[in-house]
């Protein structure tokens, strides 16, 4: 279920996915909500492009560290490539 930042209070959250397209963000929100995961989604900037890099805005999905592993597995099992910090 989508939550507001206040719900998580001072918890450090883990970034699990960056949706670069609106349709991906909406599909992921529906999937996470149906699975009853609590998550935060916020717009933020990322750099995209190979030859001509530009700054773009995407939907950044966060979960608590306790749920991070389960959510990453869930995303991969449902066709979403979890964000890799490497």
N, CA, C and O atoms as a CHARMM CRD file, in Angstrom:
* protein
*
  344
    1    1 UNK  N      0.84000  -1.17300   0.00000 PROA 1      0.00000
    2    1 UNK  CA     0.00000   0.00000   0.00000 PROA 1      0.00000
    3    1 UNK  C      0.88500   1.23500   0.00000 PROA 1      0.00000
    4    1 UNK  O      1.86600   1.32400   0.73800 PROA 1      0.00000
    5    2 UNK  N      0.52100   2.16200  -0.82800 PROA 2      0.00000
    6    2 UNK  CA     1.29200   3.39900  -0.92100 PROA 2      0.00000
    7    2 UNK  C      1.12100   4.18700   0.37500 PROA 2      0.00000
    8    2 UNK  O      0.01000   4.34600   0.88000 PROA 2      0.00000
    9    3 UNK  N      2.22200   4.66800   0.89000 PROA 3      0.00000
   10    3 UNK  CA     2.21500   5.43500   2.13300 PROA 3      0.00000
   11    3 UNK  C      2.87500   6.79100   1.91200 PROA 3      0.00000
   12    3 UNK  O      3.66200   6.98000   0.98400 PROA 3      0.00000
   13    4 UNK  N      2.53700   7.71100   2.77800 PROA 4      0.00000
   14    4 UNK  CA     3.15700   9.03400   2.77500 PROA 4      0.00000
   15    4 UNK  C      4.45300   8.97100   3.57900 PROA 4      0.00000
   16    4 UNK  O      4.61600   8.07100   4.40300 PROA 4      0.00000
   17    5 UNK  N      5.37400   9.90400   3.36000 PROA 5      0.00000
   18    5 UNK  CA     6.64800   9.88100   4.09400 PROA 5      0.00000
   19    5 UNK  C      6.47900   9.86400   5.61600 PROA 5      0.00000
   20    5 UNK  O      7.28400   9.25100   6.31600 PROA 5      0.00000
   21    6 UNK  N      5.45400  10.52200   6.12800 PROA 6      0.00000
   22    6 UNK  CA     5.23000  10.58300   7.57400 PROA 6      0.00000
   23    6 UNK  C      4.98800   9.19600   8.17300 PROA 6      0.00000
   24    6 UNK  O      5.30800   8.96300   9.33800 PROA 6      0.00000
   25    7 UNK  N      4.43000   8.28400   7.39300 PROA 7      0.00000
   26    7 UNK  CA     4.14200   6.94100   7.87500 PROA 7      0.00000
   27    7 UNK  C      5.42200   6.23300   8.32000 PROA 7      0.00000
   28    7 UNK  O      5.41300   5.48000   9.29300 PROA 7      0.00000
   29    8 UNK  N      6.50400   6.47500   7.61700 PROA 8      0.00000
   30    8 UNK  CA     7.76800   5.79900   7.90200 PROA 8      0.00000
   31    8 UNK  C      8.60400   6.52200   8.95800 PROA 8      0.00000
   32    8 UNK  O      9.65400   6.03500   9.37800 PROA 8      0.00000
   33    9 UNK  N      8.12200   7.69000   9.37800 PROA 9      0.00000
   34    9 UNK  CA     8.78600   8.50400  10.39500 PROA 9      0.00000
   35    9 UNK  C     10.25800   8.69700  10.05800 PROA 9      0.00000
   36    9 UNK  O     10.58400   9.22200   8.99300 PROA 9      0.00000
   37   10 UNK  N     11.14900   8.28100  10.94900 PROA 10     0.00000
   38   10 UNK  CA    12.58700   8.50700  10.75800 PROA 10     0.00000
   39   10 UNK  C     13.31100   7.29200  10.18900 PROA 10     0.00000
   40   10 UNK  O     14.54200   7.27100  10.15600 PROA 10     0.00000
   41   11 UNK  N     12.57000   6.28000   9.74100 PROA 11     0.00000
   42   11 UNK  CA    13.20100   5.07600   9.20400 PROA 11     0.00000
   43   11 UNK  C     14.00000   5.38800   7.94200 PROA 11     0.00000
   44   11 UNK  O     13.58200   6.19500   7.11100 PROA 11     0.00000
   45   12 UNK  N     15.12900   4.75100   7.81400 PROA 12     0.00000
   46   12 UNK  CA    15.90900   4.82000   6.58600 PROA 12     0.00000
   47   12 UNK  C     15.25300   3.85300   5.60100 PROA 12     0.00000
   48   12 UNK  O     15.02900   2.69100   5.94100 PROA 12     0.00000
   49   13 UNK  N     14.94800   4.30300   4.40900 PROA 13     0.00000
   50   13 UNK  CA    14.26900   3.45100   3.43200 PROA 13     0.00000
   51   13 UNK  C     15.24700   3.00200   2.34700 PROA 13     0.00000
   52   13 UNK  O     16.24400   3.67000   2.07400 PROA 13     0.00000
   53   14 UNK  N     14.94100   1.86400   1.74000 PROA 14     0.00000
   54   14 UNK  CA    15.79100   1.29300   0.69000 PROA 14     0.00000
   55   14 UNK  C     15.14400   1.52100  -0.67500 PROA 14     0.00000
   56   14 UNK  O     13.96700   1.21900  -0.87100 PROA 14     0.00000
   57   15 UNK  N     15.91400   2.04900  -1.60200 PROA 15     0.00000
   58   15 UNK  CA    15.44100   2.24900  -2.96800 PROA 15     0.00000
   59   15 UNK  C     15.43800   0.89800  -3.67900 PROA 15     0.00000
   60   15 UNK  O     16.46700   0.22600  -3.74200 PROA 15     0.00000
   61   16 UNK  N     14.28300   0.49900  -4.21500 PROA 16     0.00000
   62   16 UNK  CA    14.19000  -0.80300  -4.87000 PROA 16     0.00000
   63   16 UNK  C     13.89300  -0.70700  -6.36800 PROA 16     0.00000
   64   16 UNK  O     14.12600  -1.66600  -7.10300 PROA 16     0.00000
   65   17 UNK  N     13.38000   0.44000  -6.82700 PROA 17     0.00000
   66   17 UNK  CA    13.05700   0.53900  -8.24600 PROA 17     0.00000
   67   17 UNK  C     12.94600   1.99900  -8.65700 PROA 17     0.00000
   68   17 UNK  O     12.47600   2.84200  -7.89200 PROA 17     0.00000
   69   18 UNK  N     13.39200   2.28500  -9.89300 PROA 18     0.00000
   70   18 UNK  CA    13.21200   3.60500 -10.48800 PROA 18     0.00000
   71   18 UNK  C     12.41200   3.41100 -11.76600 PROA 18     0.00000
   72   18 UNK  O     12.89900   2.82300 -12.73300 PROA 18     0.00000
   73   19 UNK  N     11.18400   3.90800 -11.76300 PROA 19     0.00000
   74   19 UNK  CA    10.32900   3.82400 -12.95200 PROA 19     0.00000
   75   19 UNK  C     10.62200   5.02700 -13.83100 PROA 19     0.00000
   76   19 UNK  O     10.47600   6.17300 -13.40700 PROA 19     0.00000
   77   20 UNK  N     11.03300   4.75100 -15.05100 PROA 20     0.00000
   78   20 UNK  CA    11.38600   5.82200 -15.97500 PROA 20     0.00000
   79   20 UNK  C     10.20600   6.23700 -16.84700 PROA 20     0.00000
   80   20 UNK  O     10.23600   7.28500 -17.49300 PROA 20     0.00000
   81   21 UNK  N      9.16100   5.39600 -16.85900 PROA 21     0.00000
   82   21 UNK  CA     7.95800   5.69100 -17.63400 PROA 21     0.00000
   83   21 UNK  C      6.74600   5.63800 -16.71000 PROA 21     0.00000
   84   21 UNK  O      6.70000   4.84100 -15.77300 PROA 21     0.00000
   85   22 UNK  N      5.78400   6.48400 -16.98000 PROA 22     0.00000
   86   22 UNK  CA     4.57700   6.54600 -16.15900 PROA 22     0.00000
   87   22 UNK  C      3.84300   5.21000 -16.14000 PROA 22     0.00000
   88   22 UNK  O      3.36700   4.78500 -15.08800 PROA 22     0.00000
   89   23 UNK  N      3.74400   4.54000 -17.29400 PROA 23     0.00000
   90   23 UNK  CA     3.01700   3.27200 -17.32500 PROA 23     0.00000
   91   23 UNK  C      3.68500   2.22800 -16.44100 PROA 23     0.00000
   92   23 UNK  O      2.99600   1.40700 -15.83600 PROA 23     0.00000
   93   24 UNK  N      5.02400   2.24100 -16.35400 PROA 24     0.00000
   94   24 UNK  CA     5.73200   1.31600 -15.46300 PROA 24     0.00000
   95   24 UNK  C      5.45900   1.65000 -13.99800 PROA 24     0.00000
   96   24 UNK  O      5.25800   0.75300 -13.17800 PROA 24     0.00000
   97   25 UNK  N      5.45300   2.92900 -13.67700 PROA 25     0.00000
   98   25 UNK  CA     5.19000   3.35900 -12.29900 PROA 25     0.00000
   99   25 UNK  C      3.77900   2.94900 -11.87300 PROA 25     0.00000
  100   25 UNK  O      3.58700   2.44600 -10.76600 PROA 25     0.00000
  101   26 UNK  N      2.81000   3.15800 -12.73100 PROA 26     0.00000
  102   26 UNK  CA     1.42900   2.80100 -12.40100 PROA 26     0.00000
  103   26 UNK  C      1.25800   1.29500 -12.25900 PROA 26     0.00000
  104   26 UNK  O      0.56200   0.82800 -11.35800 PROA 26     0.00000
  105   27 UNK  N      1.89200   0.53800 -13.14600 PROA 27     0.00000
  106   27 UNK  CA     1.80300  -0.92800 -13.07000 PROA 27     0.00000
  107   27 UNK  C      2.45700  -1.43800 -11.78800 PROA 27     0.00000
  108   27 UNK  O      1.93000  -2.34300 -11.14200 PROA 27     0.00000
  109   28 UNK  N      3.59000  -0.86700 -11.41900 PROA 28     0.00000
  110   28 UNK  CA     4.27500  -1.30200 -10.20400 PROA 28     0.00000
  111   28 UNK  C      3.48100  -0.91700  -8.96000 PROA 28     0.00000
  112   28 UNK  O      3.41200  -1.69500  -8.00800 PROA 28     0.00000
  113   29 UNK  N      2.89100   0.25300  -8.95500 PROA 29     0.00000
  114   29 UNK  CA     2.05700   0.64800  -7.81900 PROA 29     0.00000
  115   29 UNK  C      0.90700  -0.33800  -7.63200 PROA 29     0.00000
  116   29 UNK  O      0.61700  -0.74800  -6.50800 PROA 29     0.00000
  117   30 UNK  N      0.26200  -0.71300  -8.71200 PROA 30     0.00000
  118   30 UNK  CA    -0.84900  -1.65900  -8.62200 PROA 30     0.00000
  119   30 UNK  C     -0.36500  -3.02000  -8.10200 PROA 30     0.00000
  120   30 UNK  O     -1.01800  -3.64300  -7.26400 PROA 30     0.00000
  121   31 UNK  N      0.76800  -3.46200  -8.60400 PROA 31     0.00000
  122   31 UNK  CA     1.32400  -4.75500  -8.20200 PROA 31     0.00000
  123   31 UNK  C      1.69200  -4.76900  -6.72300 PROA 31     0.00000
  124   31 UNK  O      1.34200  -5.70700  -6.00600 PROA 31     0.00000
  125   32 UNK  N      2.39300  -3.74100  -6.26100 PROA 32     0.00000
  126   32 UNK  CA     2.80500  -3.66700  -4.85700 PROA 32     0.00000
  127   32 UNK  C      1.59500  -3.52300  -3.93000 PROA 32     0.00000
  128   32 UNK  O      1.58100  -4.08500  -2.83500 PROA 32     0.00000
  129   33 UNK  N      0.60000  -2.78700  -4.35800 PROA 33     0.00000
  130   33 UNK  CA    -0.59900  -2.60600  -3.55000 PROA 33     0.00000
  131   33 UNK  C     -1.36800  -3.92200  -3.42600 PROA 33     0.00000
  132   33 UNK  O     -1.81500  -4.27600  -2.33500 PROA 33     0.00000
  133   34 UNK  N     -1.52600  -4.65000  -4.54100 PROA 34     0.00000
  134   34 UNK  CA    -2.22000  -5.93300  -4.49300 PROA 34     0.00000
  135   34 UNK  C     -1.49200  -6.93200  -3.59600 PROA 34     0.00000
  136   34 UNK  O     -2.12100  -7.76600  -2.94500 PROA 34     0.00000
  137   35 UNK  N     -0.15100  -6.84000  -3.56400 PROA 35     0.00000
  138   35 UNK  CA     0.64300  -7.74700  -2.72900 PROA 35     0.00000
  139   35 UNK  C      0.71900  -7.25800  -1.28000 PROA 35     0.00000
  140   35 UNK  O      1.30500  -7.92400  -0.42700 PROA 35     0.00000
  141   36 UNK  N      0.12500  -6.09500  -1.00700 PROA 36     0.00000
  142   36 UNK  CA     0.05400  -5.49900   0.32300 PROA 36     0.00000
  143   36 UNK  C      1.41900  -5.14100   0.92100 PROA 36     0.00000
  144   36 UNK  O      1.61200  -5.22200   2.13400 PROA 36     0.00000
  145   37 UNK  N      2.36100  -4.74600   0.06000 PROA 37     0.00000
  146   37 UNK  CA     3.62800  -4.20300   0.53800 PROA 37     0.00000
  147   37 UNK  C      3.41300  -2.72700   0.84800 PROA 37     0.00000
  148   37 UNK  O      2.67400  -2.04600   0.13800 PROA 37     0.00000
  149   38 UNK  N      4.03900  -2.23800   1.88200 PROA 38     0.00000
  150   38 UNK  CA     3.99600  -0.81200   2.19400 PROA 38     0.00000
  151   38 UNK  C      5.20400  -0.16400   1.53600 PROA 38     0.00000
  152   38 UNK  O      6.33900  -0.59600   1.73700 PROA 38     0.00000
  153   39 UNK  N      4.95300   0.86300   0.75600 PROA 39     0.00000
  154   39 UNK  CA     6.02500   1.49600  -0.00400 PROA 39     0.00000
  155   39 UNK  C      5.79800   3.00100  -0.08800 PROA 39     0.00000
  156   39 UNK  O      4.69900   3.50500   0.14400 PROA 39     0.00000
  157   40 UNK  N      6.86100   3.68800  -0.42300 PROA 40     0.00000
  158   40 UNK  CA     6.82700   5.12300  -0.66300 PROA 40     0.00000
  159   40 UNK  C      7.27100   5.33300  -2.10000 PROA 40     0.00000
  160   40 UNK  O      8.24700   4.73000  -2.54600 PROA 40     0.00000
  161   41 UNK  N      6.56200   6.18300  -2.82600 PROA 41     0.00000
  162   41 UNK  CA     6.98400   6.53500  -4.18000 PROA 41     0.00000
  163   41 UNK  C      7.08000   8.05000  -4.24900 PROA 41     0.00000
  164   41 UNK  O      6.16800   8.77500  -3.85100 PROA 41     0.00000
  165   42 UNK  N      8.22100   8.50700  -4.76900 PROA 42     0.00000
  166   42 UNK  CA     8.45800   9.94600  -4.87300 PROA 42     0.00000
  167   42 UNK  C      9.13200  10.25200  -6.20300 PROA 42     0.00000
  168   42 UNK  O      9.93400   9.45600  -6.69100 PROA 42     0.00000
  169   43 UNK  N      8.81400  11.39200  -6.78700 PROA 43     0.00000
  170   43 UNK  CA     9.52800  11.78700  -8.00600 PROA 43     0.00000
  171   43 UNK  C     10.92600  12.26100  -7.63000 PROA 43     0.00000
  172   43 UNK  O     11.12600  12.89700  -6.59500 PROA 43     0.00000
  173   44 UNK  N     11.87600  11.94400  -8.48000 PROA 44     0.00000
  174   44 UNK  CA    13.25500  12.40000  -8.26300 PROA 44     0.00000
  175   44 UNK  C     13.95400  12.41500  -9.61700 PROA 44     0.00000
  176   44 UNK  O     13.40800  11.94500 -10.61500 PROA 44     0.00000
  177   45 UNK  N     15.14600  12.95100  -9.63600 PROA 45     0.00000
  178   45 UNK  CA    15.90700  13.07700 -10.88000 PROA 45     0.00000
  179   45 UNK  C     16.94800  11.97100 -10.99900 PROA 45     0.00000
  180   45 UNK  O     17.53500  11.53400 -10.00900 PROA 45     0.00000
  181   46 UNK  N     17.16100  11.53200 -12.23500 PROA 46     0.00000
  182   46 UNK  CA    18.22200  10.57400 -12.54400 PROA 46     0.00000
  183   46 UNK  C     18.83700  10.97400 -13.87800 PROA 46     0.00000
  184   46 UNK  O     18.24000  11.73200 -14.64100 PROA 46     0.00000
  185   47 UNK  N     20.02400  10.46500 -14.15300 PROA 47     0.00000
  186   47 UNK  CA    20.68400  10.75100 -15.42100 PROA 47     0.00000
  187   47 UNK  C     20.43000   9.60100 -16.36900 PROA 47     0.00000
  188   47 UNK  O     20.61600   8.43900 -16.00700 PROA 47     0.00000
  189   48 UNK  N     20.00600   9.91500 -17.58100 PROA 48     0.00000
  190   48 UNK  CA    19.69900   8.90000 -18.56800 PROA 48     0.00000
  191   48 UNK  C     20.31800   9.22100 -19.91000 PROA 48     0.00000
  192   48 UNK  O     20.69000  10.36300 -20.18200 PROA 48     0.00000
  193   49 UNK  N     20.42500   8.21100 -20.73900 PROA 49     0.00000
  194   49 UNK  CA    20.99800   8.37800 -22.06700 PROA 49     0.00000
  195   49 UNK  C     22.42000   7.86000 -22.12100 PROA 49     0.00000
  196   49 UNK  O     23.14300   7.90000 -21.12600 PROA 49     0.00000
  197   50 UNK  N     22.81800   7.37300 -23.28300 PROA 50     0.00000
  198   50 UNK  CA    24.16400   6.82900 -23.44400 PROA 50     0.00000
  199   50 UNK  C     25.08700   7.87400 -24.05100 PROA 50     0.00000
  200   50 UNK  O     26.10400   8.23700 -23.45900 PROA 50     0.00000
  201   51 UNK  N     24.73300   8.34600 -25.21200 PROA 51     0.00000
  202   51 UNK  CA    25.57800   9.33000 -25.89500 PROA 51     0.00000
  203   51 UNK  C     25.29500  10.73200 -25.37800 PROA 51     0.00000
  204   51 UNK  O     26.21200  11.47200 -25.01900 PROA 51     0.00000
  205   52 UNK  N     24.02900  11.08500 -25.34400 PROA 52     0.00000
  206   52 UNK  CA    23.62100  12.40200 -24.86800 PROA 52     0.00000
  207   52 UNK  C     22.92400  12.24400 -23.52400 PROA 52     0.00000
  208   52 UNK  O     21.71100  12.04400 -23.46900 PROA 52     0.00000
  209   53 UNK  N     23.67200  12.33100 -22.46300 PROA 53     0.00000
  210   53 UNK  CA    23.08800  12.17600 -21.14100 PROA 53     0.00000
  211   53 UNK  C     22.29700  13.42400 -20.77000 PROA 53     0.00000
  212   53 UNK  O     22.74400  14.55600 -20.95700 PROA 53     0.00000
  213   54 UNK  N     21.10600  13.17300 -20.23700 PROA 54     0.00000
  214   54 UNK  CA    20.25800  14.25300 -19.78000 PROA 54     0.00000
  215   54 UNK  C     19.71100  13.91000 -18.40500 PROA 54     0.00000
  216   54 UNK  O     19.68700  12.74900 -17.99500 PROA 54     0.00000
  217   55 UNK  N     19.28300  14.92600 -17.71900 PROA 55     0.00000
  218   55 UNK  CA    18.65600  14.71700 -16.42400 PROA 55     0.00000
  219   55 UNK  C     17.16200  14.54100 -16.65800 PROA 55     0.00000
  220   55 UNK  O     16.52800  15.35200 -17.33200 PROA 55     0.00000
  221   56 UNK  N     16.60400  13.46400 -16.08900 PROA 56     0.00000
  222   56 UNK  CA    15.19300  13.14400 -16.27500 PROA 56     0.00000
  223   56 UNK  C     14.53700  12.93900 -14.91600 PROA 56     0.00000
  224   56 UNK  O     15.21800  12.82500 -13.89700 PROA 56     0.00000
  225   57 UNK  N     13.21800  12.89500 -14.91200 PROA 57     0.00000
  226   57 UNK  CA    12.47700  12.66500 -13.68000 PROA 57     0.00000
  227   57 UNK  C     11.82400  11.29000 -13.76200 PROA 57     0.00000
  228   57 UNK  O     11.23500  10.92100 -14.77900 PROA 57     0.00000
  229   58 UNK  N     11.94300  10.54400 -12.67000 PROA 58     0.00000
  230   58 UNK  CA    11.33600   9.22600 -12.59800 PROA 58     0.00000
  231   58 UNK  C     10.62400   9.05100 -11.27100 PROA 58     0.00000
  232   58 UNK  O     10.69200   9.91300 -10.39500 PROA 58     0.00000
  233   59 UNK  N      9.94200   7.92700 -11.13400 PROA 59     0.00000
  234   59 UNK  CA     9.25800   7.58200  -9.88100 PROA 59     0.00000
  235   59 UNK  C     10.16000   6.61600  -9.11700 PROA 59     0.00000
  236   59 UNK  O     10.43200   5.51100  -9.58700 PROA 59     0.00000
  237   60 UNK  N     10.61700   7.02900  -7.95100 PROA 60     0.00000
  238   60 UNK  CA    11.52300   6.23900  -7.12700 PROA 60     0.00000
  239   60 UNK  C     10.70700   5.51300  -6.05900 PROA 60     0.00000
  240   60 UNK  O      9.96800   6.13900  -5.29900 PROA 60     0.00000
  241   61 UNK  N     10.84500   4.19800  -6.01000 PROA 61     0.00000
  242   61 UNK  CA    10.08800   3.35600  -5.08100 PROA 61     0.00000
  243   61 UNK  C     10.98900   2.91500  -3.93100 PROA 61     0.00000
  244   61 UNK  O     12.08000   2.38400  -4.14000 PROA 61     0.00000
  245   62 UNK  N     10.50500   3.14900  -2.71700 PROA 62     0.00000
  246   62 UNK  CA    11.25900   2.82000  -1.50600 PROA 62     0.00000
  247   62 UNK  C     10.45100   1.89400  -0.60700 PROA 62     0.00000
  248   62 UNK  O      9.22300   1.96600  -0.56400 PROA 62     0.00000
  249   63 UNK  N     11.16000   1.01800   0.11200 PROA 63     0.00000
  250   63 UNK  CA    10.54200   0.15000   1.11900 PROA 63     0.00000
  251   63 UNK  C     11.45100   0.13000   2.34300 PROA 63     0.00000
  252   63 UNK  O     12.58100   0.61800   2.29900 PROA 63     0.00000
  253   64 UNK  N     10.95100  -0.43400   3.42400 PROA 64     0.00000
  254   64 UNK  CA    11.78500  -0.56000   4.61300 PROA 64     0.00000
  255   64 UNK  C     12.85500  -1.62300   4.36800 PROA 64     0.00000
  256   64 UNK  O     12.63300  -2.54800   3.58700 PROA 64     0.00000
  257   65 UNK  N     14.00800  -1.50500   5.02000 PROA 65     0.00000
  258   65 UNK  CA    15.07100  -2.50600   4.85900 PROA 65     0.00000
  259   65 UNK  C     14.61700  -3.91800   5.22300 PROA 65     0.00000
  260   65 UNK  O     15.11500  -4.89000   4.65400 PROA 65     0.00000
  261   66 UNK  N     13.68600  -4.04500   6.15300 PROA 66     0.00000
  262   66 UNK  CA    13.17500  -5.35600   6.55500 PROA 66     0.00000
  263   66 UNK  C     12.48100  -6.04400   5.37700 PROA 66     0.00000
  264   66 UNK  O     12.58100  -7.26200   5.22900 PROA 66     0.00000
  265   67 UNK  N     11.78500  -5.28300   4.54800 PROA 67     0.00000
  266   67 UNK  CA    11.03500  -5.82500   3.41200 PROA 67     0.00000
  267   67 UNK  C     11.83500  -5.83700   2.11100 PROA 67     0.00000
  268   67 UNK  O     11.39100  -6.41200   1.11800 PROA 67     0.00000
  269   68 UNK  N     12.98800  -5.21800   2.11000 PROA 68     0.00000
  270   68 UNK  CA    13.73500  -5.02300   0.86000 PROA 68     0.00000
  271   68 UNK  C     13.98000  -6.32600   0.09400 PROA 68     0.00000
  272   68 UNK  O     13.70500  -6.38800  -1.10400 PROA 68     0.00000
  273   69 UNK  N     14.47900  -7.34200   0.74300 PROA 69     0.00000
  274   69 UNK  CA    14.77600  -8.60400   0.07000 PROA 69     0.00000
  275   69 UNK  C     13.54900  -9.23600  -0.54700 PROA 69     0.00000
  276   69 UNK  O     13.58700  -9.69000  -1.69100 PROA 69     0.00000
  277   70 UNK  N     12.45900  -9.27000   0.20100 PROA 70     0.00000
  278   70 UNK  CA    11.20300  -9.84600  -0.30600 PROA 70     0.00000
  279   70 UNK  C     10.66400  -9.05300  -1.49300 PROA 70     0.00000
  280   70 UNK  O     10.18300  -9.62800  -2.47000 PROA 70     0.00000
  281   71 UNK  N     10.74900  -7.73400  -1.39600 PROA 71     0.00000
  282   71 UNK  CA    10.23600  -6.89200  -2.47900 PROA 71     0.00000
  283   71 UNK  C     11.09200  -7.06800  -3.73200 PROA 71     0.00000
  284   71 UNK  O     10.55400  -7.15200  -4.83600 PROA 71     0.00000
  285   72 UNK  N     12.40600  -7.12400  -3.57800 PROA 72     0.00000
  286   72 UNK  CA    13.28400  -7.32000  -4.73800 PROA 72     0.00000
  287   72 UNK  C     12.97400  -8.64700  -5.43300 PROA 72     0.00000
  288   72 UNK  O     12.90400  -8.69800  -6.66100 PROA 72     0.00000
  289   73 UNK  N     12.79200  -9.69800  -4.67400 PROA 73     0.00000
  290   73 UNK  CA    12.44000 -10.99900  -5.25600 PROA 73     0.00000
  291   73 UNK  C     11.08700 -10.93300  -5.95000 PROA 73     0.00000
  292   73 UNK  O     10.90600 -11.48200  -7.03700 PROA 73     0.00000
  293   74 UNK  N     10.14200 -10.25600  -5.30900 PROA 74     0.00000
  294   74 UNK  CA     8.79900 -10.09700  -5.86800 PROA 74     0.00000
  295   74 UNK  C      8.85200  -9.32600  -7.18500 PROA 74     0.00000
  296   74 UNK  O      8.19400  -9.70800  -8.15300 PROA 74     0.00000
  297   75 UNK  N      9.62400  -8.24900  -7.22600 PROA 75     0.00000
  298   75 UNK  CA     9.74600  -7.46100  -8.45400 PROA 75     0.00000
  299   75 UNK  C     10.30900  -8.31300  -9.58600 PROA 75     0.00000
  300   75 UNK  O      9.76300  -8.33200 -10.69000 PROA 75     0.00000
  301   76 UNK  N     11.40500  -9.01600  -9.30400 PROA 76     0.00000
  302   76 UNK  CA    12.04000  -9.84500 -10.32600 PROA 76     0.00000
  303   76 UNK  C     11.09600 -10.93500 -10.82600 PROA 76     0.00000
  304   76 UNK  O     11.05500 -11.21800 -12.02300 PROA 76     0.00000
  305   77 UNK  N     10.34600 -11.54300  -9.92500 PROA 77     0.00000
  306   77 UNK  CA     9.41100 -12.60900 -10.30200 PROA 77     0.00000
  307   77 UNK  C      8.26300 -12.08400 -11.14800 PROA 77     0.00000
  308   77 UNK  O      7.60000 -12.85100 -11.84700 PROA 77     0.00000
  309   78 UNK  N      8.02300 -10.76600 -11.08600 PROA 78     0.00000
  310   78 UNK  CA     6.92100 -10.16500 -11.84500 PROA 78     0.00000
  311   78 UNK  C      7.39500  -9.31600 -13.01600 PROA 78     0.00000
  312   78 UNK  O      6.64600  -8.48100 -13.52400 PROA 78     0.00000
  313   79 UNK  N      8.63300  -9.52700 -13.44500 PROA 79     0.00000
  314   79 UNK  CA     9.12300  -8.87200 -14.66300 PROA 79     0.00000
  315   79 UNK  C      9.70800  -7.48500 -14.49600 PROA 79     0.00000
  316   79 UNK  O      9.95000  -6.80300 -15.49200 PROA 79     0.00000
  317   80 UNK  N      9.94400  -7.04500 -13.26700 PROA 80     0.00000
  318   80 UNK  CA    10.56400  -5.75200 -13.01800 PROA 80     0.00000
  319   80 UNK  C     12.00200  -5.96100 -12.56900 PROA 80     0.00000
  320   80 UNK  O     12.26100  -6.76600 -11.67400 PROA 80     0.00000
  321   81 UNK  N     12.92800  -5.25200 -13.17400 PROA 81     0.00000
  322   81 UNK  CA    14.33600  -5.35300 -12.78800 PROA 81     0.00000
  323   81 UNK  C     14.59400  -4.41700 -11.61000 PROA 81     0.00000
  324   81 UNK  O     14.59800  -3.20000 -11.79100 PROA 81     0.00000
  325   82 UNK  N     14.81200  -4.96100 -10.39100 PROA 82     0.00000
  326   82 UNK  CA    15.05900  -4.08600  -9.23900 PROA 82     0.00000
  327   82 UNK  C     16.27800  -3.19700  -9.46400 PROA 82     0.00000
  328   82 UNK  O     17.22200  -3.57400 -10.15900 PROA 82     0.00000
  329   83 UNK  N     16.24000  -2.03000  -8.87300 PROA 83     0.00000
  330   83 UNK  CA    17.35400  -1.08900  -8.98700 PROA 83     0.00000
  331   83 UNK  C     18.58100  -1.69000  -8.31700 PROA 83     0.00000
  332   83 UNK  O     18.50700  -2.24300  -7.22000 PROA 83     0.00000
  333   84 UNK  N     19.71400  -1.56700  -9.00800 PROA 84     0.00000
  334   84 UNK  CA    20.98300  -2.09000  -8.51200 PROA 84     0.00000
  335   84 UNK  C     21.91100  -0.90800  -8.25600 PROA 84     0.00000
  336   84 UNK  O     22.25300  -0.18200  -9.18900 PROA 84     0.00000
  337   85 UNK  N     22.32000  -0.70600  -7.01600 PROA 85     0.00000
  338   85 UNK  CA    23.16700   0.44900  -6.70100 PROA 85     0.00000
  339   85 UNK  C     24.56300   0.37200  -7.28800 PROA 85     0.00000
  340   85 UNK  O     25.28800   1.36600  -7.25100 PROA 85     0.00000
  341   86 UNK  N     24.96700  -0.76100  -7.82500 PROA 86     0.00000
  342   86 UNK  CA    26.32900  -0.91800  -8.35200 PROA 86     0.00000
  343   86 UNK  C     26.53100  -0.26000  -9.68200 PROA 86     0.00000
  344   86 UNK  O     27.62800  -0.31500 -10.23700 PROA 86     0.00000
